[in-house]
């Protein structure tokens, strides 16, 4: 198994112990690096954000397992061979900003999992594009942390990098605001 970062590595090590050694763990700093390890035969599998599934496909990898939540529709309860109904993405604001809506986001600060990630970038930026007709997201928000953006743009202004202040806005765990956990910090 290829684990991205220390938290995933810790979980993988727990899984390895629980499996009696049937699972082994490799580590990489990013999903793209794990894809490369699978291509080289140094790892067999990894878990990816939907935004990286496309990249993995271009590298010759194919999905073999997907997670699907049970339907909230009682008419579909127990049906296991149904198509996935969608992808859940959540936008979060401070309680004090409860009146904030999609229509009032212009000029605000934003945090994203990373450029190209499904819930943290593709879905919200797709919605903003549909609303504004523009892909100039660095002009829409006053400042952001969107790892993987141009480091000189407003989309990296809020990123902080690692403990040494290096690796600012890189799309991996070296950027402390990367991923789901980082975006919530």
ABEGO torsion letter per residue (X at the ends): XBBBEAAAAAAAAAAAAAAGGABBBBBBABAAAAAAAAAAGABABBBBBAAAAAAAAAAGBBBABBBBBBBABAAABGBAABBBAEBBBBBBBBAAAAABBAAAABGBBBBBAEBGBAAAAAAAAAAAAAAAGBABAAAABABBBBBGBBAABAAAAABAEBAAGBGBGBBBAABAABEAAAAAX
